[in-house]
Amino acid sequence: GGEMYRWEMYEHPAERIKGIIFYGMVRSFDNRYYRKGSAIDRLERREPFHVDEVKFVANATKKPLKVPITGPYTMMEWSFNDYYESREDLAMEFARIINEELKDIASVWGQVSGGRKLEIQIDEPATTTHPDEMDIVVDSINRSVQGIDGEISMHVCYSRDYRLLYDRIPDLKIDGYNLEYSNRDTLERGLTDDKRVGFQDLKYFAQINDSLQKKKFIGIGVTDVHIDYVEPVDLIEDRINYALKIIGDPELVKINPDCGLRTRSREIGEQKLRNMVIARNNVLKQL
């Protein structure tokens, strides 16, 4: 299903929540706009966000399922608050609702999956917007995934500083991270630090991760979703190999685009993903 069923990552869930009204369009970045809602009453789900997608995908493929869902902190940050006493209260209410949604998704998937793996990705582009609110980020995400079985990851893009997130790795009850790296990287080939400037934060991740008894995986964004330039296979291979050089264990590295491809044409999106898969397979053969 992917983003075909979702008009916008905030609006899609927000319009299915009782207690939210929409005042109008707000600019997000460049010439992109979204309808910003306001919490004016206690929040409750009107209807499921993604259950129908899960049912469709279960019948369309025999592969495991990964469900991205907009996280509680981002839902709070991208909303006006005209009801709750604090930003934390609003974030935790979104967390409660997301937890209800994830439990419904897990229940439906359990009925139709035939034992296939379920992956949940909490999308939190607003994570590092306010560095002094990282406690709210951690608490709301942990509440969102409470009691959920399956592989749980967190996706962040547009981050000011991933180190704010990495410092809280021991506190987040998730299995790994899928992060944007290529948007801040060069298009030059090579495995040196000056060629792979966008991936320098990985060194700090590896330092924190090495101190954990249970290691987290890292999904590295190897294609920039904000440009039409289709990264050649050899450039993507360099990005993957550079990440492997830092992380060490290939089992802890996953390959993904920086973010969703909704802003690109189908043709460009397909070419980017095709090259990504070819590069990933080429690197695997060399391991």
C-alpha positions as CSV (number, residue, x, y, z in Angstrom):
1,G,0.0,0.0,0.0
2,G,2.7,2.5,1.0
3,E,1.8,6.2,0.6
4,M,-0.7,5.6,-2.2
5,Y,-3.5,5.5,0.4
6,R,-2.2,8.5,2.4
7,W,-2.7,12.1,1.2
8,E,-0.3,13.4,3.8
9,M,1.4,11.9,6.8
10,Y,-0.2,14.3,9.4
11,E,-3.6,14.9,7.8
12,H,-4.3,11.2,7.2
13,P,-4.4,10.3,10.9
14,A,-5.6,13.7,12.1
15,E,-8.8,13.7,10.2
16,R,-9.6,10.3,11.7
17,I,-9.3,11.6,15.3
18,K,-12.3,13.0,17.1
19,G,-11.4,16.2,18.9
20,I,-9.4,17.8,16.1
21,I,-10.6,20.5,13.8
22,F,-8.7,22.0,10.9
23,Y,-8.2,25.8,10.6
24,G,-6.4,25.9,7.2
25,M,-3.2,25.4,5.3
26,V,0.2,25.8,6.8
27,R,3.5,25.8,5.0
28,S,5.8,22.9,5.9
29,F,8.8,23.4,3.6
30,D,9.5,24.9,0.1
31,N,6.1,25.1,-1.6
32,R,4.6,22.2,0.4
33,Y,1.6,22.8,2.6
34,Y,-0.5,20.8,5.0
35,R,-3.8,21.3,6.9
36,K,-2.8,21.9,10.5
37,G,-5.3,20.7,13.0
38,S,-6.1,21.8,16.5
39,A,-7.0,19.7,19.5
40,I,-10.2,21.3,20.9
41,D,-11.5,18.4,23.0
42,R,-10.4,15.0,24.3
43,L,-8.9,13.0,21.5
44,E,-10.4,9.7,20.4
45,R,-10.2,7.7,17.2
46,R,-13.1,8.1,14.8
47,E,-11.9,5.1,12.7
48,P,-8.7,3.1,12.2
49,F,-5.8,4.9,10.2
50,H,-4.2,2.0,8.4
51,V,-6.1,-1.3,9.1
52,D,-7.5,-1.4,5.5
53,E,-4.0,-0.9,4.1
54,V,-2.9,-3.9,6.1
55,K,-5.7,-6.1,4.8
56,F,-4.9,-5.1,1.2
57,V,-1.2,-5.7,1.5
58,A,-1.7,-9.1,3.2
59,N,-3.6,-10.2,0.1
60,A,-1.3,-8.6,-2.4
61,T,2.1,-10.0,-1.3
62,K,3.5,-13.0,0.5
63,K,6.4,-10.9,2.0
64,P,6.6,-9.5,5.5
65,L,4.8,-6.2,6.2
66,K,6.3,-2.9,7.3
67,V,3.7,-0.3,8.5
68,P,4.9,3.4,8.8
69,I,2.8,5.4,11.2
70,T,3.2,9.1,12.2
71,G,4.5,9.3,15.7
72,P,3.0,11.0,18.8
73,Y,5.6,13.7,19.1
74,T,5.3,14.8,15.5
75,M,1.5,14.7,15.7
76,M,1.7,17.0,18.7
77,E,4.3,19.3,17.3
78,W,2.4,19.7,14.0
79,S,-0.9,20.5,15.8
80,F,-2.3,23.5,17.6
81,N,-3.3,22.8,21.2
82,D,-6.5,24.5,22.3
83,Y,-7.5,21.9,24.9
84,Y,-4.7,20.1,26.8
85,E,-2.8,21.7,29.6
86,S,0.7,21.0,28.2
87,R,2.5,19.9,25.1
88,E,3.4,16.7,27.0
89,D,-0.2,16.0,27.8
90,L,-1.1,16.3,24.1
91,A,1.8,14.1,23.0
92,M,0.8,11.4,25.4
93,E,-2.8,11.5,24.2
94,F,-1.6,11.0,20.6
95,A,0.6,8.1,22.0
96,R,-2.5,6.5,23.6
97,I,-4.4,6.7,20.3
98,I,-1.4,5.4,18.2
99,N,-1.1,2.5,20.6
100,E,-4.7,1.6,20.0
101,E,-4.1,1.7,16.3
102,L,-1.0,-0.5,16.5
103,K,-2.8,-3.1,18.5
104,D,-5.6,-3.2,15.9
105,I,-3.0,-3.5,13.1
106,A,-1.2,-6.3,15.0
107,S,-4.5,-8.1,15.6
108,V,-5.5,-8.0,11.9
109,W,-2.1,-8.9,10.7
110,G,-2.0,-11.9,13.0
111,Q,-5.3,-13.1,11.5
112,V,-4.2,-12.8,7.8
113,S,-0.4,-13.0,7.8
114,G,0.2,-16.7,8.0
115,G,3.0,-16.1,10.4
116,R,4.8,-13.4,8.4
117,K,6.8,-10.8,10.2
118,L,5.3,-7.5,11.2
119,E,7.5,-4.4,11.3
120,I,6.3,-1.1,12.7
121,Q,8.0,2.2,11.9
122,I,7.3,5.2,14.0
123,D,7.8,8.3,11.8
124,E,9.1,11.2,13.8
125,P,10.5,14.0,11.6
126,A,9.9,16.6,14.4
127,T,12.0,14.6,17.0
128,T,14.9,17.1,17.4
129,T,12.9,20.3,16.8
130,H,13.0,21.2,20.5
131,P,16.1,19.7,22.2
132,D,14.8,20.3,25.7
133,E,11.8,18.1,24.9
134,M,13.6,14.8,24.3
135,D,12.0,13.3,27.5
136,I,8.6,13.9,25.8
137,V,9.8,12.2,22.7
138,V,11.0,9.2,24.5
139,D,8.0,8.8,26.8
140,S,5.4,9.3,24.1
141,I,7.1,6.8,21.7
142,N,7.5,4.2,24.5
143,R,3.8,4.6,25.3
144,S,2.9,4.2,21.6
145,V,4.6,0.8,21.2
146,Q,3.6,-0.5,24.7
147,G,2.5,-4.2,24.4
148,I,3.2,-4.4,20.6
149,D,5.0,-7.5,19.3
150,G,7.1,-7.3,16.2
151,E,10.1,-5.3,15.0
152,I,9.8,-1.7,15.9
153,S,11.8,1.1,14.4
154,M,11.9,4.9,14.4
155,H,12.3,7.0,11.3
156,V,13.7,10.6,11.5
157,C,14.4,13.1,8.7
158,Y,15.1,16.8,8.7
159,S,17.0,16.4,12.0
160,R,19.1,19.3,13.2
161,D,21.4,16.9,15.1
162,Y,21.0,13.1,15.3
163,R,23.2,13.1,18.4
164,L,20.3,14.3,20.4
165,L,18.5,11.1,19.4
166,Y,21.5,8.9,19.8
167,D,22.0,10.0,23.4
168,R,18.5,8.5,24.2
169,I,19.1,5.2,22.4
170,P,19.2,3.3,25.7
171,D,15.9,4.7,26.8
172,L,13.8,4.1,23.7
173,K,12.0,0.7,23.7
174,I,12.5,0.1,20.0
175,D,14.7,-2.2,17.9
176,G,16.3,0.2,15.5
177,Y,16.4,3.4,13.5
178,N,15.8,4.4,9.8
179,L,17.4,7.7,9.2
180,E,18.0,10.3,6.5
181,Y,21.7,10.6,5.4
182,S,21.9,11.1,1.7
183,N,20.2,14.5,1.7
184,R,23.2,15.9,3.6
185,D,25.8,13.9,1.7
186,T,27.9,14.7,-1.4
187,L,27.4,13.1,-4.8
188,E,31.1,12.3,-5.1
189,R,32.4,8.7,-5.1
190,G,34.7,7.4,-2.4
191,L,34.9,6.0,1.2
192,T,36.7,8.9,2.8
193,D,35.2,11.2,5.4
194,D,35.2,14.2,3.1
195,K,33.3,12.3,0.4
196,R,30.8,10.9,2.8
197,V,30.1,14.0,4.9
198,G,26.5,13.1,5.3
199,F,27.2,9.9,7.2
200,Q,29.5,11.3,10.0
201,D,26.9,11.0,12.7
202,L,27.1,7.2,12.3
203,K,30.3,7.3,14.3
204,Y,28.5,8.6,17.3
205,F,25.7,6.0,16.8
206,A,28.2,3.2,16.7
207,Q,29.9,4.5,19.9
208,I,26.6,4.5,21.8
209,N,25.4,1.2,20.3
210,D,28.6,-0.6,21.2
211,S,27.9,0.1,24.8
212,L,24.5,-1.7,24.7
213,Q,24.0,-5.3,25.6
214,K,21.2,-5.6,23.0
215,K,22.4,-3.8,19.9
216,K,20.1,-1.6,17.7
217,F,20.0,-1.8,14.0
218,I,20.5,1.3,11.8
219,G,18.7,1.8,8.5
220,I,20.7,4.2,6.4
221,G,19.1,6.5,3.8
222,V,21.1,6.0,0.6
223,T,18.9,7.9,-1.9
224,D,17.9,11.5,-1.6
225,V,14.1,11.8,-1.9
226,H,14.1,15.6,-2.4
227,I,15.8,15.6,-5.8
228,D,15.1,14.0,-9.2
229,Y,18.7,13.1,-9.6
230,V,18.9,9.3,-9.7
231,E,21.9,8.2,-7.7
232,P,24.1,5.8,-9.7
233,V,24.6,2.3,-8.4
234,D,28.3,2.9,-7.6
235,L,27.5,6.0,-5.5
236,I,25.0,4.0,-3.5
237,E,27.5,1.2,-3.0
238,D,30.0,3.6,-1.6
239,R,27.4,4.9,0.9
240,I,26.6,1.4,2.0
241,N,30.2,0.3,2.3
242,Y,31.1,3.5,4.2
243,A,28.3,2.7,6.7
244,L,29.5,-0.9,7.0
245,K,33.0,0.3,7.7
246,I,31.7,2.3,10.7
247,I,29.1,-0.1,12.1
248,G,31.1,-3.3,11.5
249,D,28.3,-5.9,11.8
250,P,26.3,-6.2,8.5
251,E,23.4,-7.6,10.5
252,L,23.0,-4.2,12.1
253,V,22.7,-2.3,8.8
254,K,19.6,-1.9,6.7
255,I,19.3,-0.1,3.4
256,N,16.4,2.4,2.7
257,P,15.6,5.7,1.0
258,D,16.0,8.8,3.1
259,C,12.3,9.1,3.4
260,G,9.1,8.6,1.5
261,L,9.0,9.2,-2.3
262,R,5.7,11.0,-2.4
263,T,7.2,14.2,-3.8
264,R,8.9,12.4,-6.7
265,S,7.3,11.1,-9.9
266,R,6.6,7.3,-10.1
267,E,9.3,7.0,-12.8
268,I,12.0,8.7,-10.7
269,G,10.9,6.9,-7.5
270,E,11.1,3.5,-9.3
271,Q,14.6,4.3,-10.7
272,K,15.9,5.3,-7.3
273,L,14.6,2.2,-5.7
274,R,15.8,0.0,-8.5
275,N,19.4,1.3,-8.2
276,M,19.2,1.0,-4.4
277,V,18.3,-2.7,-4.6
278,I,21.0,-3.4,-7.2
279,A,23.6,-1.6,-5.1
280,R,22.5,-3.5,-2.0
281,N,22.7,-6.8,-3.7
282,N,26.2,-6.0,-5.2
283,V,27.5,-5.2,-1.7
284,L,26.0,-8.4,-0.2
285,K,27.9,-10.4,-2.8
286,Q,31.2,-8.9,-1.6
287,L,30.7,-9.7,2.1
